[in-house]
Amino acid sequence: MKTVLITGATVNTGYGIAKKFASKNWNVVITGRDIDRVPAAAERLQNEYPDVTVLGYVLNAVRPDNTIDEEAVTNLFSDLDRKGLFVECLVLNAANLGIRQRIFENPLSDFINVLHTNVTLNYLLIETAARRMKEEKNGSVVFINSNTAYRAIPDRIAYCTSKGAQLSMMRALALDLGKYNIRVNAVLPGMIKTDRWESNYNDCKNAPSNFTPLGDIAEFADIADAVWYFAAHARNTTGAELAVDGGNMIQLYPIIPE
């Protein structure tokens, strides 16, 4: 049975991706930063899909002082090795969203934390997983990126920067890892119907990105389907981007009804 590891998968998009793979009879490993949410999410997923193995790990590898806890990542994969689980697909969903980080107001440490969470830690996870994928001559890495890699939004400088950096890293990794039959791709969501959207946090329901050519924004299943395509079907695809944003990136500006 194949195994997928999904970071930031206790709620919302990450959990939706986990459900997709579990429904396809993959073993699922989820991570999260909250010591209470992780076991609860793993138990909920295991109860819904009793025929697969579901494991949850607390992974909070960017320390408050913005150093990286490399040992935490090493220990996670070593434990999976002991359990006989090879991560064939790594899905990088966890992110520091960097909301309301304003130039001239936020300290440099806030900017650094976003980049370390969204770029540096992801590189470490990929390097650690790819060492095992290299031995198996097979593997898939999928970034949950964002259309903000190309379209900036206010007071999110660090976040937009990190998403642009992810795409550059994705292409470089695809080139260097291709000879080991390791594919590296990215899904670029726009606005998603998360709990933040449902509660209208930061007035996100009124953001222009809600007004897409298709007239709707993504649900968790839409993102999960895109990840599943890269993991299970895209045998000859690497270094690619798949936008799941209702067509937002094709617009010069959104057409907002009066």
N, C-alpha and C positions, 0 to 999 in steps of 0.2 A: 504494500500500500504506500502511495506517495505521501510526502509531507510538505506542508507549506508553513512558513513562519511569517506572521503579519505583525508589524509593530504598531503600537497605538490602536489596539483592536478591541478595547473593552466596550466601546460605544460607537454609535454613528457609522461613518463610512467603513472604518476598520472592522467593526463587528459585522457589518453587511457583507464585506469581502470574506470574512471567516465563515459565515453561513453558506456562502456560495460554494466554497471549496469543500466544506463538510457535506453538503448535499450531493457532491460529486464523489464522495467516498475517499477523500483525502484526509489523512491525519492533520490536525490543525494545532499549531503552536501560536499563542498570542502573547504579546507583551503590553505592559502599561506602566505608568509611573505611580499609580495609586495602589497602596498595599491592600485596600479593601475591595476596590473594583475588580482587580485582576482575578482573584479566586471566584468572585461572584459571577463574572462574565464567563469564565471557563466552565463553571458548574452549569450555568444556564445553557451554554452551547452543547455540553456533553449530554445533558438531559434531552435536548431536542434531537441530537444525532448520536444515539448510544452505540452505533456500530463502528464508530471511528474513535481514535485516541485524541483527546483534547488536553492540552497542557497550557498552563498560564504561568508566566514569569514576570515578576516585578523588575523592570529595567529602568533605572533612573541614573543614567551614566554620565550626564552632564552635571557636574557638581556646582554648588552655589558660587564657588570661586572661578567657575568657567574652565576648570580642568576636566579632562575626560577620564572616566573610570574604565580603563581598558580591561582590567581584570573582570569586571562584571560581564562584559561581552564574552571573554574567554571562558568564564565559568558557565555561562548559558549554553554555549555550544559543546563544551566538554560534558555537561550533563546530558545533552541530547545524544552525544556519542555513546555514553554509558547506557542509555536507554535503547540504543540501536536505531535511532532515527536520523536519517539523512535528509537535510532540508534541500529538496529539489527546486523549490521556488521560494524566493525571499521577496516579500512585499513591504516596501518602505512607506508606511502611511503616517507614522508619528511625526508631529511637527510642533514647533513653537510658532504660533500664528502672528506674533509680534503686533498685536492690535493696539492702536493708539500710541504708537511710539513716534514721538514728534521730534524732529530735528530742533536743536537748541534747548530742548527740555529733558530728554531722556539721557541717562549716562551711557558712556561707551559700552559698559558691561552689558547693557540690554541688547545692543546690536550684536555683540560678540556671542551672547547666549543663543540668539536666533540662528546665527551662522553655524555655531558648534552643534546645535541640535539638528538642524536641517541638512547640514553638509558634512561636517567632520565626523559625527557619530555614524551617519549613514555610510560613509566611506569605510569606517572601521567594521561595521556589520557586514558590508559587502566583502571586504578583504577576508574576514574570518570565514564567512560562508563559502566564498569562492575557492579557498584552499581545499575544502572538501569536494566541491563541485568539480574541481580540476582532476581530482583522483578518479571521480566517477565519469569524467568526460561528458558531463551533462549538467545543465542548470539554467535557471531563469531568474532574473532580477527585474522587478517592476517598481519604478518610482511612482508614487502618487504625487504628481507635480501640481501645476496650476496654470491656468491661462494668464495669471499675473506674471509669469516668466516673460511674457511679451507685452502685457498691458498693465501699466502701473495704476495703483489706487492710492488715495490720500493716507498719509500717516502710517504707511506700511513699508518704509524704505528697506528695512532689514529683511522683511519677508520676501518682497519682490526680488531683492538681490539674491537671496538664498535659492529661490526657485530658478532664476537664471543660471546660477552656479550649478544647480542639480542637473540641468539639461546639458551643460558643457561636460560635467563629470560623466553623465550617462553615455554620451558619445565617445568619450575617451576610453571608458571602461569597455564599451561594446567592441572597440577596436582592439584593445589589448587582451580581452578575454575570449574573443571569438575563436581563436585557435584551439581553445579548450572546449568548444561547443557550449559555451556559456553565453546566453543571450541577455542583453540589457536594454530595456525599453521603458517608456514613460507614458502614463495616463495623465492627461491635463484636464481636470474638471474645471468648471466655472462655479457658479453658486450651486450649493447642494442643500437639500432640505434636511439639515441637521437640527439638533435641539436648539442650537443658537439661532437658526433661522425661524424655527417654530416660536421661540420666545421673543423674536425680533430684537435680539441683542445687538447693540451698536446700530440700531435702525436698519438692519440688513435687508428687511423685506422691502424697503423703499430704495435700495441701491439700484443704480441703472442696470447692473448685470442681471437683474430679474427679467428684463425686457429683451427676450431672445427672439430670433427669427422663428423658432418653433413654438413660441408662446408658453414655454414651460422651462423649468430648471431641473437638474438631475435629482433623482432619488438614489438611495444607496445601491439598489440593484443595478442601476445603469453603470455605476462605477465598477461594481463587482463583475459585471459582464465583460467590460473592457479588460480588466485584469485577467479574467479567465481566458480570454482570447489569447493574450500574450503568453500565458502559462501553458495552455493546453493545445493551442492550434497553430501558433505562429512559428512553425518549425524553422523557417528560413527568413525570419525577421529579427533584426537587431539594430539598435541605434535609432529606433523609430519613436514617433510621438503620435498619440491618439487623443484628440480633443473630444471631451464629452461635456460640452457647454451650451448645447442648444443652438449652436451657430454663432455664439457671441463674438468670436474672434474674426468673423468675416465682416463685421459691421464697422464702418467708420465711426458711427455713434449709434447708441440705441434709440429706437423709435418709441417714445414714451407716450401713451395715450393721455389726452387732456382730461 
